[in-house]
Amino acid sequence: MSSVQRPGRRVFPVMGTMGSIVLSREDQERLGPERVVFACAAAQAELDLVERRFSHYRADSDISRWISGKDVDSRAVADIEHVLSECGRLHADSDGAFRAVNPETGALDTAGYVKGYGIGRAVEVLRRLDVANAVVGVGGDAMCIGRASRDRPWRVAVQDPARSHAIVAMVEAPDLAVATSGSAERGEHIWGRRPQPSAIASFTVVGPDICTADAYATIGFAMGVDGMQWVRSHEGYRSLVVRPDGSMLSDAALVSTA
């Protein structure tokens, strides 16, 4: 996988998929090329840091070293403890639908949380660097801040789970997160009360926080169609379900459907 880098837009490999950072034209003009390049590079570096810290596929990652009892930097330990605490909270809130332990191997696996966590950390970096209007995305998840332009909010496409280059809906996302979970994209991390294979093909959550939306998408997919009611019980969060036949159920505000 290759990287695309130019002022105001970056596309790069991260966390086993592709990441992207896009700044609005207004922010690019206000900040200037040098500050824009620096902000994008800093946000990408934060995503890379989260991947290095939480990769369960690298023996030298902080979490792999922590699990094996090796010395780990105190900042990394605090970060790991925070993520594990959040995973525990989500496990309790979802009555076990969200799990950070693979029930087949008994191994710790935080992958169901850290993608959204990494996106959120990258967004925090942009905000600290005075970026007001941007989108950070990894795989099928994205966090939008501000607006695409003065007269248009950011819009996020929801991918068709049956066709990788097609979309099923567009979501307006002014200061909102959009996260999608499904067996094709990340089913290996969905455990617990998983629905029958014919129940749903993907589960998308829209809400104010990307860490939460990402986790809720995993939980919703594990619960099946019933997950829509569970998500709706949490203030500010709505969902969209795509069935295997392409039909949809949604209580999210959609710009359009395919």
C-alpha positions, 0 to 999 in steps of 0.5 A: 500500500502506498502513501499519497501526501500533499498539502491538506490531504494525506492517504497512508497505510495504518492499522492494516488498512488505509488512513486519510487526513483531509483539511478544509480549503478554508483551513488550508488558506488560513494556516498556510502550506507549512502549518498544514503539512506539519499538522497532517504529519503530526496527526499521522504520527499519532495514528502510527504511535497508537498502532505501535502501542497496541498492535497485537501482531508485533512482538515489540509493541508496547501492549505485547511487551506489557502482556509478556511482563517486560519493561514498558514506558510509564506513558504507555502503561497509562495508555494501556490501562485507560484503553483496558478500562474503557473496554471493561466499561463497554463490556459491562454496558453491552452485557458482554457483547463487546469483548477485549478477550478472544474467547477461542484463545483467551488472548487479550485483543483490544482491536475492537476499540483502538482504531476509533481511539487512534482516530480520536487521538489524531483529531486531538492533535489537529485541534491543538494545532489550530485546525478547525475543519478536518476529517480523519478516517481509518478503514470505514471509520471517520471523525469530522470536525467543523465543516467542509466549507461555510455552506456545506458540512462534511459528508461521509459515505457508508460502503456497500458491504457486498461491493467494495467500491460502492456506497449505500448511503451518505451521512452529513457529519458536522462535528460527528463520527461515523463508524461501520462494523461488519464481518467483511471488514472486521468480523474477526474482532466481533465476539459475544452475542453474534447474530446469525450470518444472514441477519445483517451485513454491516452496522453503522453508528453516527454520534459525537465521539469516534471512540464510542461510535466505533465500539458501538458499531462493533456492539451493534453488529454483535447484537444484530438488528436489536442493536439499533435499539441499544444504540438509540438508548445512548444519547446522541447516537443513531445507527444504520443497518444493511441486510445481506439483500441490500435493504436498510434500516436506519434512524440516522439522518441520511443525505441520500441512499443508493 
